[in-house]
C-alpha cells in the first residue's frame, strides 16, 4: 500500500463518517418524533454535530499536513461539499 493510498483512505473514511452524522442530524430535524425522549432532542442533535466537527477536523488535518503525499484529486471533489453558514442541513 502506498502513502497516497493510505492518505486517500483516511480522507475517505473521515468524510464518510462526517456524512453519516450529517444524515443523522437531517433525519432528527425532519422527524423529531424519532427520538423517544423529546427532552433529549437538542442534546442528540448537538452530539451528532460534535461528531461531525471531529471528523471534519481530522479530515482537515490529514489534508493540510499529509496532503503532500496525495497527488490525486478524487478526494478533493468530495471536500467541496462543505457547509456554508446559511446552508440548510
C-alpha positions in Angstrom: 0.0 0.0 0.0 1.4 3.4 -1.0 1.4 6.6 1.1 -1.1 8.1 -1.3 -3.5 5.2 -0.8 -3.2 5.4 2.9 -3.9 9.2 2.9 -6.8 8.8 0.5 -8.3 6.0 2.6 -8.1 8.2 5.7 -9.7 11.1 3.9 -12.5 8.9 2.6 -13.1 7.4 6.0 -13.3 10.8 7.7 -15.6 12.2 5.0 -17.9 9.2 5.1 -18.2 9.4 8.9 -19.0 13.1 8.7 -21.7 12.4 6.1 -23.1 9.6 8.3 -23.5 12.0 11.2 -24.9 14.8 8.9 -27.6 12.4 7.7 -28.4 11.6 11.3 -28.9 15.3 12.0 -31.1 15.7 8.9 -33.2 12.7 10.0 -33.6 14.1 13.5 -34.6 17.5 12.2 -37.0 16.2 9.7 -38.5 13.6 12.1 -38.2 14.8 15.7 -40.6 12.1 16.8 -37.8 9.5 16.1 -36.2 10.5 19.4 -38.2 8.8 22.2 -37.1 11.2 24.9 -38.2 14.5 23.4 -36.3 16.4 26.1 -33.1 14.9 24.7 -33.8 16.2 21.2 -31.4 19.1 21.2 -28.7 17.1 23.0 -29.0 14.4 20.3 -28.5 17.0 17.6 -25.6 18.6 19.4 -24.0 15.2 19.9 -24.2 14.5 16.2 -22.8 18.0 15.4 -19.9 17.3 17.7 -19.1 14.1 15.9 -19.3 16.0 12.5 -16.9 18.6 13.8 -14.5 15.8 15.0 -14.4 14.1 11.6 -14.2 17.4 9.7 -11.2 18.4 11.8 -9.5 15.1 11.3 -10.0 15.4 7.5 -8.7 18.9 7.5 -5.5 17.8 9.4 -4.8 15.0 7.0 -5.4 17.3 4.0 -3.3 20.1 5.5 -0.4 18.2 7.0 -0.2 15.0 5.0 -1.8 16.1 1.7 1.6 16.4 0.0 1.6 12.6 -0.2 -1.6 12.6 -2.2 -1.2 13.6 -5.8 -4.8 12.7 -6.8 -7.8 15.0 -6.7 -10.6 12.4 -6.4 -10.9 13.2 -2.7 -10.8 16.9 -3.1 -14.1 16.8 -5.1 -15.8 15.4 -2.0 -14.4 18.1 0.2 -16.2 20.7 -2.0 -19.3 19.6 -0.2 -18.5 21.9 2.7 -21.3 23.5 4.6 -21.7 27.3 4.4 -23.1 29.2 7.4 -26.5 29.8 5.7 -26.9 26.4 4.1 -29.7 24.1 5.2 -28.7 20.7 6.5 
